[in-house]
């Protein structure tokens, strides 16, 4: 696989990750409407209740909590608005490796680290906040799913870096680059001329 093909693959998969991250943040804004729709499809009164009652009851409970909170304290939605903004900013950071993957590979490394840390973070705070274990697993899946495109991109970036380095070595070995001109004598001459121009008459 040549450099152009690798670059295309990297940009496509990171572009997909950027879009997914942006859409994930976007879902945090109309939270009340989304929960109402989810409750109608998989809540306590849906067909899901017969197959998985604990999940259906949890969805209905969360919907009721959000409805009560937003009705009494609508400004609480401002918190999830900022949650969405955080997703947008992180998504924008991936513009760097899309433009120059080798130089900005650290952004991909940071994304991989964030995905790995998601599991212990979800487990710890899930226990603290009383989140059911099955929903903690759902939250953790976002980290595992995110790892797939990021690890693929990181692997291809490594290959692209090797190809770029080999190409650079070949260019230097073939002497294709022209040596820089020897400018130091010219600089010394210009400096001496400047000194003579500003010298006092007695010194001249």
C-alpha positions as CSV (number, residue, x, y, z in Angstrom):
1,X,0.0,0.0,0.0
2,X,1.5,3.3,-1.0
3,X,1.4,6.6,0.9
4,X,-1.6,8.1,-1.0
5,X,-3.7,5.0,-0.2
6,X,-2.7,5.1,3.5
7,X,-3.5,8.8,3.7
8,X,-6.9,8.3,2.2
9,X,-7.7,5.4,4.6
10,X,-6.6,7.5,7.6
11,X,-8.6,10.5,6.6
12,X,-11.8,8.4,5.9
13,X,-11.7,6.6,9.2
14,X,-10.8,9.6,11.3
15,X,-13.5,11.6,9.4
16,X,-16.0,8.9,10.4
17,X,-14.8,9.1,14.1
18,X,-15.1,12.9,14.0
19,X,-18.6,12.8,12.7
20,X,-19.6,10.1,15.2
21,X,-18.2,12.1,18.1
22,X,-20.0,15.3,16.9
23,X,-23.4,13.4,16.6
24,X,-22.9,11.8,20.0
25,X,-22.5,15.3,21.5
26,X,-25.5,16.6,19.5
27,X,-27.7,14.0,21.2
28,X,-27.1,15.6,24.6
29,X,-29.0,18.7,23.6
30,X,-32.6,17.5,22.9
31,X,-32.4,15.0,25.8
32,X,-35.9,15.3,27.0
33,X,-37.5,14.6,23.6
34,X,-35.1,11.7,22.9
35,X,-35.9,10.1,26.2
36,X,-39.6,10.4,25.5
37,X,-39.1,8.7,22.2
38,X,-36.9,6.0,23.7
39,X,-39.4,5.4,26.5
40,X,-42.2,4.8,24.0
41,X,-40.1,2.3,22.1
42,X,-38.3,0.5,24.9
43,X,-39.9,1.7,28.2
44,X,-42.1,0.1,30.7
45,X,-45.1,0.1,28.5
46,X,-43.4,-1.3,25.4
47,X,-42.9,-4.8,24.1
48,X,-39.3,-4.7,25.5
49,X,-40.7,-4.9,29.0
50,X,-41.6,-8.6,28.6
51,X,-38.2,-9.6,27.3
52,X,-36.0,-7.3,29.5
53,X,-38.1,-5.7,32.3
54,X,-35.1,-4.2,34.2
55,X,-34.0,-2.3,31.1
56,X,-37.5,-1.1,30.3
57,X,-38.1,0.1,33.8
58,X,-34.8,1.9,34.0
59,X,-35.5,3.8,30.8
60,X,-38.9,4.8,32.1
61,X,-37.4,5.9,35.4
62,X,-34.7,8.0,33.8
63,X,-37.4,9.6,31.5
64,X,-39.5,10.5,34.6
65,X,-36.5,11.9,36.4
66,X,-35.5,14.1,33.5
67,X,-39.1,15.3,33.0
68,X,-39.5,16.2,36.7
69,X,-36.1,18.0,36.7
70,X,-36.6,20.0,33.5
71,X,-40.2,20.9,34.5
72,X,-39.1,22.3,38.0
73,X,-35.6,23.4,37.0
74,X,-35.3,23.9,33.3
75,X,-31.9,25.6,33.6
76,X,-30.4,22.1,34.5
77,X,-30.5,21.4,30.7
78,X,-27.7,23.9,30.4
79,X,-25.4,21.2,31.9
80,X,-26.0,18.8,29.0
81,X,-25.6,21.7,26.6
82,X,-22.0,22.1,27.8
83,X,-21.6,18.4,27.6
84,X,-22.4,18.6,23.9
85,X,-19.9,21.5,23.5
86,X,-17.2,19.3,25.0
87,X,-17.9,16.6,22.4
88,X,-17.7,19.3,19.6
89,X,-14.4,20.6,20.8
90,X,-12.8,17.1,21.0
91,X,-14.2,16.3,17.6
92,X,-12.5,19.5,16.2
93,X,-9.2,18.3,17.6
94,X,-9.2,15.4,15.1
95,X,-9.0,17.9,12.2
96,X,-5.3,18.0,13.0
97,X,-4.5,14.3,12.3
98,X,-6.9,14.4,9.3
99,X,-4.8,17.1,7.7
100,X,-1.4,15.8,8.8
101,X,-1.6,12.4,10.4
102,X,2.1,11.8,11.1
103,X,2.7,15.2,12.8
104,X,-0.5,15.1,14.8
105,X,-0.6,11.4,15.8
106,X,-0.7,12.4,19.4
107,X,-4.4,13.3,19.0
108,X,-5.1,9.7,18.0
109,X,-3.1,8.5,20.9
110,X,-5.0,10.7,23.3
111,X,-8.3,9.4,21.8
112,X,-7.1,5.8,22.4
113,X,-6.2,6.6,26.0
114,X,-9.6,8.2,26.6
115,X,-11.4,5.1,25.2
116,X,-9.3,2.8,27.5
117,X,-10.1,5.0,30.6
118,X,-13.8,5.0,29.9
119,X,-14.3,1.6,31.4
120,X,-12.9,2.2,34.9
121,X,-14.5,5.7,34.9
122,X,-17.9,4.3,34.1
123,X,-17.6,1.5,36.6
124,X,-16.5,3.7,39.5
125,X,-19.0,6.5,39.0
126,X,-21.7,4.0,38.0
127,X,-21.4,2.5,41.5
128,X,-21.3,5.9,43.1
129,X,-24.4,7.2,41.3
130,X,-26.4,3.9,41.6
131,X,-26.4,3.1,37.8
132,X,-27.5,-0.5,37.0
133,X,-24.6,-2.7,35.9
134,X,-26.1,-3.5,32.5
135,X,-26.3,0.3,31.8
136,X,-22.6,0.7,32.9
137,X,-21.8,-2.0,30.3
138,X,-23.7,0.0,27.6
139,X,-21.7,3.1,28.5
140,X,-18.5,1.2,28.4
141,X,-19.3,-0.1,24.9
142,X,-18.8,3.4,23.5
143,X,-15.1,3.1,24.5
144,X,-14.6,-0.3,22.9
145,X,-16.4,0.8,19.7
146,X,-14.3,4.0,19.6
147,X,-11.1,1.9,19.9
148,X,-11.7,0.1,16.6
149,X,-11.3,3.1,14.2
150,X,-8.6,4.8,16.3
151,X,-6.4,1.7,16.5
152,X,-6.8,1.1,12.8
153,X,-5.9,4.8,12.1
154,X,-2.9,4.5,14.5
155,X,-1.6,1.4,12.7
156,X,-1.9,3.1,9.3
157,X,-0.2,6.3,10.6
158,X,2.7,4.2,11.7
159,X,3.0,2.7,8.2
160,X,2.7,6.1,6.6
161,X,5.5,7.4,8.9
162,X,7.8,4.6,7.8
163,X,7.1,5.3,4.2
164,X,7.7,9.0,4.6
165,X,10.9,8.4,6.4
166,X,12.2,6.0,3.8
167,X,11.3,8.5,1.0
168,X,13.2,11.2,2.9
169,X,16.3,9.0,3.3
170,X,16.2,8.1,-0.4
171,X,16.0,11.8,-1.4
172,X,19.0,12.7,0.7
173,X,21.0,9.7,-0.4
174,X,20.5,10.5,-4.0
175,X,21.7,14.1,-3.6
176,X,18.4,15.4,-5.0
177,X,18.5,18.2,-2.5
178,X,20.7,21.2,-3.4
179,X,23.2,22.3,-0.7
180,X,22.6,25.6,0.9
181,X,24.8,28.4,-0.5
182,X,27.6,29.6,1.5
183,X,26.2,32.9,2.8
184,X,28.6,33.6,5.7
185,X,31.2,35.5,3.6
186,X,28.5,37.7,2.2
187,X,27.1,38.4,5.7
188,X,30.6,39.3,6.9
189,X,31.1,41.7,4.0
190,X,27.7,43.4,4.6
191,X,28.5,43.8,8.3
192,X,31.8,45.4,7.5
193,X,30.2,47.8,5.0
194,X,27.6,48.8,7.6
195,X,30.3,49.4,10.2
196,X,32.2,51.6,7.7
197,X,29.1,53.7,6.9
198,X,28.5,54.5,10.6
199,X,32.1,55.1,11.5
200,X,33.0,58.6,12.7
201,X,35.1,60.9,10.4
202,X,38.1,60.6,12.8
203,X,37.9,56.8,12.6
204,X,37.8,57.0,8.8
